[in-house]
């Protein structure tokens, strides 16, 4: 299911003019929230920031992901 949504989102991004798109940002946010995999969460959050570089919630969430990844490597 998530793979098919990613494919759909990728197609929308390719055919959408540049700039923030609230629907795409919301969809990537939903995908980020749905996964427990830190690498997938990172990918989704980076996609949000690619669409909307000033998205503070996504930037803060990405920092959290980086902290969790670092903590996981140090254990």
Buried (B, 14 or more C-beta within 10 A) or exposed (E): EEEEBBEEBEEEBEEEEEEEBEEBBEBBBEBBEEBEEBEBBBBBBBBBBBBBEEBEEBBEBBEEBEEEBEEEEEE
